[in-house]
Amino acid sequence: CAVQDAAHKYVQVACQRNRGEKLNVKLNRCEARVNMSSDDGDLFLAAVKKATEGTAETFSFSLGDVPDLEKTRPILEVTARSGARSNKLLETIRATHESDPTAKIIVFADVEYGGHPAACKSLKDAGEPFVSIDEGEAVELQNERISWFRHQDVTEEERARPRILVLSFEQAAGHNLQTACNNVIMFEPRYSGLDAVADASVEEQAIGRVMRQGQTKDVNLTRIILCGPSGERSTDDWLVERNTDEETLMAATSNFD
């Protein structure tokens, strides 16, 4: 929409502000919408009802209505671990690789509510080769895996490596992946509490891993949006609108200076 187009222009400018050079690639945004199962729908509504002490029971619940993160945690855990979300991740990855089998894809997911392990499990169960970065592993091993997504493949050994890197939002800063990657999937929207600017900043940092100087291809950003069982507007919708609000993004990207 026009508002999101304008908002993301701030991101492009902010990412290049210190370089004084225009980034001549596009950010293509796509929403991959999927309906949660009836069972997950029942769990979701029960969690909303409990969080609001019986005053609300809707799929479009706004997390801002209940500032206590511990009360809303069960709601986010249901959505993060939804099988429908995981299936949409696999579908999105396979569609990308159908059009370009060599494409390297970065998946961002939240550890806090179980999204990151759910994404990794779905890829593992489906037999999709991927790598993730375990903070408990040796730094040398972490750096080696990240390096696979920093550079274009040259040898057959490099071409045989996994094409999917799963990162947590906490790992959204510090990696320059623009030379070899131009596909980003957000497994779920970022939510850490009532600070929308902080959450938007983290999401834009994630996009900035590939949307930065040195990128020569248009960047494809896909957000997985979990809807109600019959396609109802959802908490995911509220979060995406919150995190991509024009004024919020202006405040978030000002932190990039």
Sequence and secondary structure as in RCSB ss.txt:
>XXXX:A:sequence
CAVQDAAHKYVQVACQRNRGEKLNVKLNRCEARVNMSSDDGDLFLAAVKKATEGTAETFSFSLGDVPDLEKTRPI
LEVTARSGARSNKLLETIRATHESDPTAKIIVFADVEYGGHPAACKSLKDAGEPFVSIDEGEAVELQNERISWFR
HQDVTEEERARPRILVLSFEQAAGHNLQTACNNVIMFEPRYSGLDAVADASVEEQAIGRVMRQGQTKDVNLTRII
LCGPSGERSTDDWLVERNTDEETLMAATSNFD
>XXXX:A:secstr
 HHHHHHHHHHHHHHHTTTT      EEEEEEEEE  HHHHHHHHHHHHHHTTTS   TT  GGG   HHHHHHH
HHHHHT HHHHHHHHHHHHHHHHH TT  EEEEE TTTTHHHHHHHHHHHTT   EE  TTS HHHHHHHHHTTT
S   SHHHHTS SEEEEEGGG SS   TTT  EEEESS   SSS HHHHHHHHHHHHTTTSSTT  S EEEEEEE
EE TTS   HHHHHHHHHT HHHHHHHHGGG 
